[in-house]
Amino acid sequence: MKTAGVIGLGDMGSGLARNLIKCGYDTSGFDLSGDRMAAFVELGGKSAASVAEVGSRSKTVFVMVMNGDQANSVILGDDGLVANMASGGSIILTATIKPAEARSIGETMQGSGVDLIDSPVSGGYAGAQGGTLTMMAAGNEAALESNLPVMQAVSSTVHRVGTQAGEGQIVKACLQSLIGSIFSATFEASALAAKAGVSGEVLFNVFSTSGAACSVANTALANIIDRRFEGTGSHIATMHKDLSISLDLAGELGVPMQTASSAMQVFHAGKSKYPNGDNWVCTRIVEDIVGAELHR
């Protein structure tokens, strides 16, 4: 029987679980939220009472938590995955954390008999739920090859970006600096259009068929003009955290990041004023300043 596990069953982790179950994996899961666990069971998943129980049941476990401290605890804690998985198992770190944190986890796992694949993902809520995520996978060749089928269960594109833990996170940090910058530019363009009296429908039709068209800008603009600022599966805290990781890496390497730094300030403002909002809520900061809103 094919076995897999998921730690963290939120917007992204629930999508991983959904597609693992759909592809015939006997899937165990754990989350601190009772509501998320109940939803997971409704999908056909097997509820576990702890991280350790998921590890003991699973050949491969996906870790989709929020930050490096959580990932370290889940993977390396006394009741964590490494201590409870059988030799030959694999952990796929799909959470976005600092490269140094992933590197440290990988170094500590050496000799444990459990492989680590450092593979943050891109594609957001829709990609996770639809099984079309892009994976940036770094790990030893044997682990990558043996886990390719389970990764393909949740992803339409698996890139092999390195052999060492941390290398996947570096690629993700570069990607998020770009995505955050595109978001920020879209927020500002939306406010400019609103103040000038352009309709959201017109702006979307032009932007989505222009040279600037991309899924990042299209999704942001669609949510803005339909005024969907919460519950879209793209909480502002996640992008805020991801941009922080990108800029921390840039600081370590001495790389100037003027555009991403400006985007970070936009997300600072959005998160401070609308802490429960999704990424697109940052548009309201600029709209409040200019006194105009963009509607479809």
C-alpha positions, -999 to +999 in steps of 0.1 A: +000+000+000+012+035-008+014+056+024+019+093+028+014+119+055+008+156+058+017+178+087-002+211+086-037+209+070-044+246+062-050+261+028-019+245+013-016+213+033-052+204+028-046+206-010-016+183-007-038+158+012-066+161-012-044+151-042-025+124-023-059+107-015-071+112-050-040+095-063-045+064-041-022+072-012-033+060+022-029+094+038-024+103+074-026+139+087-021+161+117-030+197+125-036+215+157-070+227+145-099+204+151-118+219+123-090+212+098-087+177+110-124+171+106-123+185+070-093+162+063-112+131+075-141+142+052-117+141+023-109+105+031-078+110+052-068+092+083-067+113+114-035+110+136-032+121+172+003+134+168+032+141+145+048+110+157+018+089+147+019+103+111+056+095+109+051+059+121+024+053+095+040+070+065+067+063+039+068+099+029+056+129+049+050+164+036+056+192+061+035+223+054+039+245+084+044+283+087+080+289+098+114+274+106+108+269+143+077+248+136+095+228+109+124+221+132+101+209+160+080+188+137+110+171+120+136+169+148+116+171+180+115+142+205+081+133+192+089+144+157+091+127+123+128+116+123+124+098+156+093+079+145+098+071+108+112+039+096+146+039+079+143+046+042+115+071+047+115+106+033+104+140+046+094+166+019+098+201+034+072+220+013+070+249+038+088+281+030+115+288+056+149+305+057+176+286+037+198+285+067+170+268+087+165+241+061+202+236+058+205+231+096+176+206+096+193+187+068+226+186+085+211+173+117+192+146+098+224+131+083+229+095+093+193+092+106+182+069+078+155+093+068+160+115+037+151+152+035+139+168+003+139+205+006+111+215-018+091+247-013+062+251-037+046+278-058+010+281-071-009+292-041-042+279-028-055+271-063-024+252-072-024+232-040-061+223-043-058+215-080-026+195-078-008+219-101+019+232-078+054+239-090+080+222-067+116+234-063+132+202-050+166+197-036+179+164-023+200+134-031+194+118-065+181+085-051+155+103-028+144+125-056+139+096-079+121+074-055+097+102-044+090+115-079+056+097-080+044+111-047+056+146-057+038+143-090+006+135-071+006+171-058+025+189-085+023+194-123+060+206-124+088+192-103+121+210-108+153+195-094+171+226-083+199+211-061+212+183-040+215+200-005+189+212+019+185+249+017+189+251-021+152+248-027+146+276-002+171+298-020+152+294-053+119+301-035+133+333-019+143+346-054+109+337-067+090+354-039+110+386-044+096+388-079+061+378-070+059+403-042+071+430-065+045+421-091+018+422-065+029+456-052+030+471-087-005+457-094-019+473-062-005+507-072-017+505-108-052+496-095-053+526-073-041+548-102-069+535-124-095+540-097-085+576-092-085+583-129-120+568-133-111+536-152-133+506-146-119+475-131-133+454-160-115+476-186-083+474-166-085+436-162-093+430-199-063+452-210-038+439-184-047+402-189-041+404-227-010+427-226+027+420-224+023+423-186-002+395-183+007+367-159-012+346-134+002+366-105-011+400-117-043+385-131-052+368-099-044+400-078-064+422-101-094+399-103-096+398-065-092+436-062-119+445-087-143+420-071-133+433-036-124+399-023-099+408+004-104+379+028-108+341+025-091+337-009-064+313+004-036+339+002-032+354+036-011+385+038+010+370+067+025+344+043+037+368+017+050+391+044+070+363+059+083+352+025+095+386+015+112+389+049+131+357+040+140+371+006+154+403+020+172+386+048+190+364+022+198+395+001+212+412+032+234+382+040+248+382+004+250+419+000+225+421-029+206+454-033+169+448-036+152+482-041+120+469-057+114+440-033+122+463-004+096+487-015+071+459-019+080+448+017+069+482+029+036+479+011+030+445+028+041+460+062+014+486+059-012+461+047-005+436+075-005+463+101-039+478+091-056+446+079-040+417+097-068+393+088-067+402+051-052+385+020-025+399-001-048+421-022-059+441+008-028+461+005-046+479-024-069+495+002-039+513+018-033+532-015-070+536-022-075+552+013-048+577+005-062+587-029-099+584-019-110+561-047-118+523-051-115+501-081-146+480-088-155+457-116 
